[in-house]
């Protein structure tokens, strides 16, 4: 049997007819940049998350970067300020900080949840710390109750990187509605994925919204009048049309992910495998199902022989990347251990029971 790590063709084929209707409506509209499709998606996503202000942008990295840029323009951040960030995140989170001439402060995660360890956050706060940029990694909500308390007590901005956890809940509230601002990614492989790049910023802050709306569009609040040295980062009308279709199915597809994850967590029984921990069912939408194995390469070779797709998220920690040579000297043992051991198994809503059976059976038979 051959089971791909991710089958986007199968996932999108089921919506093809709706896509075609949406595309026809887009073509017939005659308005192809920041038109009614983007407006409709911004409104629908805002209603889903429970936050009024949604700004569609070009991708998830731009969403993060524009939040920080907006706070710089408003004077809530200054160049050189420190931003606390998980050490084990995808590099885009860190890029958004350094791109804005801010300083990332890498903080160790909780080894069990992969998310920021609030105790480590507190230990790393200095007089230069102005923000916490938390990541709901792999689809599980960060420890937001503690992070919100830390942010309030220390007068810090709290920003959510919600690229992987749309639809997850914390105390009944959606991720993306928990901090001061949140960034979303609609990269095709995400739980809510477009057919290309796309992203969004969500915030209750009216001033931040006004700045980001202008900066994303060449810094222009009024055509040919530029208040800021802006960028071109606008959610595409075609991608908005696709996302307007797919958002209707997000909760159903997240539930299918949860059912697959539940089977993995209860039926995989191999002492060589460390399974991910889940704080609660509602707090995780299983963008990725990430196991740990101290003989990872042997497991990869074994799964490849069995035709089971797999991927490492992520093989190299940001502080060990060549791009961040200035941080290569840091010792972050928990992060480094996770990057040596983590491996993602197939996880998407249309995995069949037969495919899940095959994956579980073969992992249980893995020996080294």
Secondary structure, DSSP 8 states (H G I E B T S, - for coil): --B-S--HHHHHHTTHHHHHHHHHHHHHH---BS-HHHHHHHHHHHHHHT-SEEEEES-HHHHHHHHHHHHHHTTSS-TT-EEEEETTS-HHHHHHHHHTT-EEEEE-B-TTT-SB-HHHHHHT--TTEEEEEEE-GGGB---HHHHHHHHHHTT-EEEEE-SS-TT-EETTEETTSSSSEEEEE--TTSTT--SS--EEEEES-HHHHHHHHHHTBTTEEETTEESS---B---BHHHHHHHHHHGGGHHHHHHHHHHHHHHHHHH---TT-B----S-GGGB--SSEEEE-TTHHHHHHHHHHHTB-EE-TTSS-GGGSGGGGGGTT---HHHHHHHHHEEEE---TT--HHHHHHHHHHHHT---
